[in-house]
Amino acid sequence: MSDIEELRAGLTGEVRLEVGPADTAQALGSGDVPVLGTPRVLALAEEATVAALAGRLEPGRTTVGTSVSLRHLAASPVGARVQARAELREADGRRLVFAVEVEQEAARGGGRVVADGTVERVVVDRERFTASASG
């Protein structure tokens, strides 16, 4: 059975980040405020999808992002701790669709959702993909 056939809805991955100066909209050029920038939120969401697939693909295979829909709902200041979580919702052949959510931890437990959306990835042969990208 191939790795693609074994990927099932429900797989999850998580990554955490303490927001630093390099993660801000100011630093990333996506705005002029010192809060977690949307490009970094997107990168966290994609990192969570990759974490969900860690160790589940055959050697020589990887995934690449093909589509994103993301809502950045609230600001997170420098020093805030955030967690991105991805859940595989649909596995259709090589196409994988994840629901993603980024939550800012609260000082007294719980947290608030600061971003949500979907990320679509496709399983590819790493060597072939890299070669085609090089022309």
HELIX and SHEET records of a PDB file:
HELIX    1   1 ASP A    3  GLU A    6  1                                   4    
HELIX    2   2 PRO A   21  ASP A   23  5                                   3    
HELIX    3   3 ALA A   25  LEU A   28  1                                   4    
HELIX    4   4 THR A   38  LEU A   53  1                                  16    
HELIX    5   5 ARG A  126  ALA A  133  1                                   8    
SHEET    1   A 5 THR A  12  GLU A  18  0                                        
SHEET    2   A 5 ARG A  81  ASP A  92 -1                                        
SHEET    3   A 5 ARG A  95  GLU A 105 -1                                        
SHEET    4   A 5 GLY A 111  ASP A 125 -1                                        
SHEET    5   A 5 ARG A  61  HIS A  72 -1                                        
END                                                                             
